[in-house]
Amino acid sequence: MRFLFVCGGSAGHINPAIAIADQVRDKQPESEILFVGAGKILEKRLIPEAGYNLINIKMSGLRRGISPGDIIHNIKTARNLFTANIKAAKLLKTFKPDAVIGTGGYICYPVLKKAAKRKIPTFILEPNAYPGLTVRMLSSYVDKIFVTYPGLENRFNRPECVVYTGTPLKKEFFDNIAPASQIPNEKAVKALVISYWGSHGAIGMNNNILGFIKKNIEENSFNHIHATGVSSSPEEMLTRLEKMGVTQSKAPIADIREYIDDMPSVMKTADLVISRAGASTIAELTALGKPAILVPSPNVTENHQEENAKQLQKNGGAKMILEKDCTGEMLYKTVMDLLDDKEALNKMIKAQKSLSIPNASEKIVDIVTGYCK
């Protein structure tokens, strides 16, 4: 079979596509797999690193404002859509896919709609509790809509096409994973805390984390890895820390990176995670049973990250802090309170593991291949 995967923009769109493609490659190694992206930085990096061919079709999204800048942007988007439709049609004619699978990003719209119009079996993944604009627009055309939360059927135009699968994760999150270990009681063993705000990062939250890093270095409390995302550079943050009186020579327990490439192995080692509450992050946390402090992004459709975080907090696997209330000092205190309470952390581990869905990729591949026979 020939599989065309369409994704764009963020790691939250790209990594689920890679996870499904890996499952295809494992089950049907003779299959041909091609990725389509919108030419963003992470697409160009993550997809080839995973061993897949990538072509790019320029695409952008709509803005809902009416400012001159918004109007100009939307005119460019209309032009991009016109060109993307032509390129999508040419691609479908030359590659001749047996199935087209989209996992999010604006580029999904022209490619999947064109494929559906040509009667090619077409599928879309909605990883969040509230469907985004692209998925809602495509829900009238695709054959199946894969969702990561139960009970979402009525949020789509064709509820009968909705299938609850969970969020696909790279197999590294499940391979050779021992039962979630107990938090060590020995005071001499430093815990590892990792923090990140998604692949794009968040300038405001990177500003907040500086105070957190400074306080931890002063107290020498725990090891810490922080990923800035593309919105801020590690060098920029280190320069700001130096202006706060913290130099690299004084900060052996702070590891600041742009992106955590080896996220499965790093997250397995972590005792506590501080992050946003995107769908892929939630799936990773539950797969590995990692206690978390979630600071949901307020800049997402229908505030879906806060809803995601509330679900984990309700289950007992995470604590939520709203961005408007979040400071470096508050984060540090919350981390220390949790690390000092081994019983609470172990309860959070069990709560997170109880929410894991380990076979989402396998479910999706089975449905896609069965539909195409």
SVG drawing of the C-alpha trace seen along z (x, -y; Angstrom):
<svg xmlns="http://www.w3.org/2000/svg" viewBox="-24 -48 56 55">
<polyline fill="none" stroke="black" stroke-width="0.4" points="0.0,0.0 0.9,-3.6 0.3,-5.9 0.3,-9.7 0.7,-11.4 -0.2,-15.1 0.8,-17.2 2.3,-20.6 3.4,-23.2 4.0,-21.7 5.4,-18.5 1.9,-17.8 0.9,-17.3 4.1,-15.7 4.9,-13.1 1.4,-11.3 1.9,-11.0 5.4,-9.5 4.0,-7.1 1.3,-5.9 3.8,-5.7 6.2,-3.6 3.3,-1.2 2.7,-0.9 6.4,-0.3 6.5,2.4 3.4,4.2 3.8,3.7 7.5,3.0 6.9,3.1 4.5,0.2 5.5,-3.2 5.2,-6.2 5.4,-9.9 4.9,-12.9 3.5,-16.3 4.2,-19.3 3.9,-23.1 7.6,-23.8 7.9,-24.6 11.2,-24.1 10.1,-21.1 8.7,-19.3 12.0,-19.6 13.8,-18.3 11.7,-15.6 10.3,-13.8 13.6,-13.1 15.2,-12.2 12.5,-9.5 13.5,-8.1 10.7,-9.4 10.6,-11.3 9.0,-14.8 7.7,-17.2 6.4,-20.7 3.4,-22.6 3.2,-26.2 0.0,-26.8 -1.1,-29.2 -4.2,-29.6 -6.9,-32.2 -7.0,-35.0 -10.2,-36.0 -9.3,-39.7 -10.2,-42.6 -7.0,-44.6 -5.1,-45.6 -2.5,-43.0 -5.1,-40.3 -6.7,-41.1 -3.4,-41.1 -2.5,-37.7 -5.9,-36.2 -5.4,-37.4 -2.0,-35.6 -3.7,-32.5 -6.3,-32.5 -3.4,-32.6 -1.6,-29.8 -4.8,-27.7 -5.2,-28.2 -1.6,-27.1 -1.8,-24.3 -4.9,-22.9 -3.0,-22.7 0.0,-21.1 -2.1,-18.6 -3.9,-17.5 -0.6,-16.9 0.8,-15.0 -2.2,-12.7 -2.0,-12.0 1.7,-11.1 2.0,-9.3 -1.4,-7.5 -1.9,-6.9 -4.2,-4.1 -4.9,-6.1 -4.3,-9.7 -4.0,-10.3 -3.9,-13.8 -2.9,-14.6 -3.4,-18.3 -2.2,-21.6 -3.6,-23.8 -1.9,-21.9 -4.4,-19.0 -7.3,-21.0 -6.3,-21.2 -4.7,-17.8 -7.3,-15.8 -10.3,-17.5 -8.8,-17.0 -8.1,-13.3 -11.7,-12.8 -13.1,-14.4 -11.1,-11.8 -12.7,-9.0 -9.3,-8.1 -9.8,-6.7 -9.1,-9.7 -8.7,-9.9 -8.1,-12.7 -6.9,-12.7 -8.2,-15.2 -5.9,-15.0 -7.7,-17.6 -10.9,-17.6 -12.3,-20.4 -11.8,-20.0 -9.9,-22.7 -11.2,-24.6 -9.3,-22.5 -10.7,-19.2 -14.2,-20.6 -14.1,-21.7 -12.8,-18.3 -15.2,-16.3 -17.8,-16.5 -15.4,-14.9 -13.2,-12.3 -14.1,-8.7 -13.1,-8.4 -12.3,-10.9 -10.0,-9.5 -10.4,-11.2 -8.4,-10.9 -11.2,-11.4 -14.4,-9.4 -17.8,-11.0 -16.9,-13.6 -19.1,-12.3 -21.6,-15.2 -18.9,-17.8 -18.6,-16.7 -20.9,-17.0 -21.0,-13.2 -20.9,-11.5 -21.1,-8.1 -17.6,-8.6 -16.0,-9.3 -13.8,-6.6 -12.2,-6.8 -8.6,-5.6 -6.5,-7.6 -3.4,-9.6 -0.7,-7.8 2.7,-7.8 6.1,-6.8 6.8,-3.2 9.8,-4.3 7.3,-5.5 6.1,-1.9 9.2,0.3 10.9,1.9 9.1,-0.2 9.3,1.2 6.5,0.5 6.6,-3.1 9.3,-3.2 8.9,-4.6 10.4,-8.0 13.7,-7.4 13.7,-8.4 17.4,-8.9 18.1,-12.6 21.4,-12.3 19.7,-11.3 18.6,-14.5 15.3,-14.3 15.1,-15.2 12.5,-17.8 12.0,-18.6 10.1,-21.6 9.0,-22.6 6.2,-24.6 5.7,-22.7 7.9,-22.7 7.2,-26.4 7.8,-27.4 6.2,-30.4 8.1,-33.6 6.0,-34.6 6.5,-31.2 10.2,-31.2 10.4,-34.5 8.7,-33.0 10.9,-29.9 14.0,-32.1 13.2,-32.8 12.5,-29.1 15.9,-28.2 17.7,-30.9 16.0,-29.8 16.8,-26.1 20.5,-26.9 20.7,-28.9 19.1,-26.2 20.7,-23.3 17.5,-21.3 17.1,-19.1 18.5,-18.5 16.6,-20.4 16.3,-20.2 14.4,-23.0 13.5,-23.1 12.9,-26.7 11.2,-25.8 11.8,-27.9 10.4,-31.1 13.5,-31.6 17.0,-30.4 19.0,-28.7 21.8,-31.2 19.3,-34.1 18.1,-32.5 21.6,-31.9 22.5,-35.5 19.5,-36.7 20.5,-34.3 23.9,-35.8 22.4,-39.3 20.5,-37.9 23.8,-36.8 23.8,-33.2 26.6,-32.0 27.0,-28.7 29.9,-27.8 27.4,-28.2 24.7,-26.2 25.8,-22.6 22.3,-21.3 20.5,-23.4 20.5,-22.0 18.8,-24.4 18.1,-23.2 15.9,-24.3 14.2,-20.9 14.3,-17.6 15.1,-15.2 15.2,-12.1 12.0,-12.9 11.0,-9.2 14.3,-8.4 14.4,-11.8 10.8,-11.6 11.3,-8.1 14.1,-9.3 12.2,-12.4 10.5,-12.5 8.3,-15.4 7.3,-17.2 6.3,-20.9 4.5,-21.5 1.6,-22.7 -1.4,-20.5 -1.5,-19.7 -2.9,-16.3 0.4,-14.7 1.9,-15.8 -1.0,-14.4 -0.6,-11.1 3.1,-11.0 2.6,-11.7 0.0,-9.0 2.0,-6.5 5.0,-6.8 3.0,-7.6 4.7,-10.9 3.4,-13.3 3.0,-16.7 2.4,-20.4 0.4,-21.7 0.3,-25.3 -2.2,-25.2 -1.8,-27.6 -4.5,-30.3 -4.0,-30.9 -5.7,-27.9 -9.1,-27.1 -11.9,-27.0 -9.3,-26.9 -9.0,-23.1 -5.7,-22.8 -7.3,-23.9 -10.0,-21.3 -7.2,-18.7 -5.4,-19.8 -8.6,-19.7 -9.2,-16.0 -5.7,-15.0 -6.1,-17.1 -9.5,-15.5 -8.0,-12.1 -5.2,-12.9 -2.2,-12.7 -1.4,-16.4 -1.7,-19.8 -2.8,-22.7 -1.6,-26.3 -3.2,-28.9 -0.7,-31.0 -2.1,-34.3 -1.3,-33.0 2.0,-31.4 5.3,-32.8 8.8,-31.2 8.4,-31.3 5.0,-29.6 6.4,-26.9 9.4,-26.3 7.3,-26.0 4.8,-23.6 7.7,-21.4 9.3,-21.3 6.0,-20.5 5.6,-17.5 9.1,-16.3 9.0,-16.3 5.8,-14.2 6.8,-10.8 3.4,-9.3 1.6,-12.0 4.0,-11.5 3.4,-7.8 -0.3,-8.3 0.1,-10.6 2.2,-8.0 -0.6,-5.4 -3.3,-7.9 -1.4,-8.8 -0.8,-5.2 -4.5,-4.4 -5.3,-6.8 -2.8,-5.4 -4.0,-4.0 -0.9,-2.1 -2.2,-0.8 -3.6,-3.9 -1.3,-3.6 -2.2,0.0 -5.9,-0.7 -5.6,-3.4 -3.5,-1.3 -5.9,1.6 -8.9,-0.6 -7.1,-2.3 -5.9,0.9 -9.2,2.7 -11.1,-0.2 -8.9,-0.2 -9.2,3.5"/>
</svg>
